Amino acid sequence: MSRLLEINNISVNYGGIQALKDINLVVNAGEVVTLIGSNGAGKSTTLRAISRLVNITNGDILYEGRNINRRQPHEVVKLGIAHSPEGRRILARQTVLSNLELGAYIRSNQAEVKADIKHQFEIFPRLAERRQQLAGTLSGGEQQMLAIARALMSRPKLLLLDEPSLGLAPAIVREIFTIIQNLRSTGVTILLVEQNANLALENADRGYVLEAGSITLSGKASDLLKNEQVRKAYLG
């Protein structure tokens, strides 16, 4: 299995506070890998470091064997990494269609972009029905679908998914995770941050546990589900 992403000893400081301490993490092509941990553990910061939205103070981030430490966020998207952020961050005053078009801002072949929008509407039929609706008027679940669809418009090899189930009803959460599994079957590699540790581990190949900015456990998702320490802390 080829390594798509490799993080070696990265640290991140926020205004004198160390948010990440010597993190090591690997994502192989074709995997779903999840990061679990309590609020403030550093999960979202890890994703933001990979997409180069926050600076690292030491260590290396390798994507397809290339060091991307000094890359700008738009360059990282061009390399094949897309980020669907926590809180969705859709453009509320733009239509669903405009949001998807903006997701393809790095691409120049408009015929291919149109074909990909059509494909996203096949994956997310509800978005197709609302293509001319302002994104801010969508339900929470529909906004989450739009955030994922917009990220996919850059044709990523690696999708960083931050808290896709946050604030959603259980039926919608199940729908989102079915979509995640379908994406994986099409060859998209996923690094998932998810508050619902049970759900995350049930849908992942491997997992990492983050506590106070450090990775304290890692392994097969099925093993972490059975781990007594993980069960007590995160699985309820």
N, C-alpha and C positions, 0 to 999 in steps of 0.2 A: 504494500500500500504506500503510495507516494505522499510525502509530507507537503501539504499545501501551505500551511502556516506554522511557523515556529517562533515562539517567544522565549528569549533567553535572558533571565535575570533582569527584567525591566522594573524600574521604580518610577513613581510619579509623585511629585510634591505639589500640594495646593497651598499656597500662601503659608509656607512653613510647616504644614501638616503633611506627613507622609501617607498618601492615599494608597499606594501600592509599594510593596517591599519585595524586590527580587523574585518576581513572578516568572515561573517557567511553565510553558503550556505548548501542546502540539495539537494541530488539527490535520488529519489526513484527508486526502481527496475522497469525496463521497460519504463522509461521516456526518452525523449530527452529534455535536459535542455540546454539553451544557455546563454552565457556570452557576452553581447555587451558593447561597449564603444569605445572611440577614441583611436588612437595609443598612447601607453605609459600609458594607464589607469591601467594596471596590469593584463590583461586577460591571456596572455601567462605565466606570473609569477605564477598565480594561478594554472594553469595546471602543471607547473614544480614543484610547491610545493607539489601537490598531488602525483606526481610520484617520489617524493623525490630527484629531481635533484637540488633543492635549499633548503637551510636550513630555517626553520621558527624560529623566535625569541620568539614568544609566541603563545599560543593557542593549539588546538588539531585537528588532522585529524583522523576521525573514518571511517573505512571501514568494513562493515558488523558487526558493533558494536565494532571492535577491534581498539585500538590506533596504528597508523602506523608511529607516529612521528619519531621513531628511526630506522625504517626499511631502508635498502639499496635499491637502484632502482631495482636491479634484484629480490629482495625479494618481492617487490611490484608487479612486473610482475607475479611472482609465485602465489601471492594471487588472481590475476584475474583482474589487471588493466593494460591496454595497452595504449600507448601514440603515436599518429601519429603527429609528431611535425610540427611546422611552417617551411616552406621552404623544407619540405619533407624529407631531410637528408637520401636519399637512398644511397646505396654504388654504385657509378657511374661505377667503374671498375669491378664490379661483374655482372653476368647475372641476369635476372629477377628471374630465378629459384633459384640461390644462395641466393638472397635477401630474398626470401620466406623461404628457409631452415634456414637461420640465424634468421628469426623471430620466429622460433620454438626452439631456443637454450636452453630453459629451459625444453624441453620435451625429453623423452627418448624412447618412443614407436615409432619406425620409420615407422611402418605400418600405424599408425594413422596419422603421419605427412604427409606421401604420400597421404593418403586419403583426408587430409585437403588441401593440395596443389591442388589436383584435384578439390576440392570444390571451392577454390578461383578462379581457371581458369573458372569454370562455372559461378561464379558471375561476373568475369572480363574477358570476352572472348578475348579482345584485348591483355591481358597479356599472354593468352595461345598461341596466334599466335606469340608472341615475347619471348617465354620462354628462348631461348638461346641467346637472344640479350643482349648486355651490357646495364645496366640500364641508364647510362649516355647518351645514344643515343636515348632514348625514348622522345616523346613529353611531354610538361608540364602536360597535362591531364593524360597521361599514367603513368608518374612518381607519380602523386597524387594517382592514382588507386593503384599503387604498394605500396606506403607508407601505405595506408589503409589496403591492403591485408596483408602486412608484419605484421602490428600490430595485425590483426585478427589471425595470425598463433599461437599466444600464447593462443588462446581460451579464450579471456577476457569476464568477466561479465560486466565490465565497460570500454568503449572506450573513451579516451580523444582525441578529434579531434581539431587540432589547424589550423585555417585558410585554410580549404580545397579548397576554391574557389579562393585563391590568384593567380592573374596573368593568370587566365584561361578564355578562350572564353565563352560567354554566353551559347552556346549549350553544352559545356563540363560541365559547372557548373550545368546545369539542370540534366545532366546524373549522376554527383557525388551525387546530392541531392536525386535523385531517389534511388540510391544505399543506401544512408543513411536511407531512409524510409524503404527499404527492410530489412536492417540489424536490424532495430528496430522491425520489424514484426517477426524476428527470435529469439527475446528475448535479444538482446544486448542493454544494457543501454548506452546512449551517453551523454557526457558533451561536448558541442560544443562551440568553440570560432570562431567567424566569423565576418569579416569586413562588410559584406553585411547584415545590421541589418534587413532589410525587409525580405530577404530570410531566415535568421536565425529564426526569430520569426514566419514566416509562416510554418516552419518545426518543431517547438518545442512545447512542452507542457507548459513549464514555462520558464521564463527568469529572469536574473539579470542584472542590469545596473551598470557598474563599472565606477567611475570617480575619477581620481587621487588616485587610490589605495583603494578607499572605495566604498562599495555598497550603492547606493543612491536610488534605486528602485528595487522592485521585484514583481512578480505576474504571473498570467496566460499570456502566450504569446499573446493570442487574446486580452487581456486587454491592454498589453503594446503597441500593434500595434495601438490601438485607443488613447493612452495617448498623450495629446497635447505636454507635455514636451519632451517625447521620439520622437515624430514626428518632432518637430523643430530641435532637436539636431542630430538625427541619420537617420531619414527616408526620409528627403529631400522633 
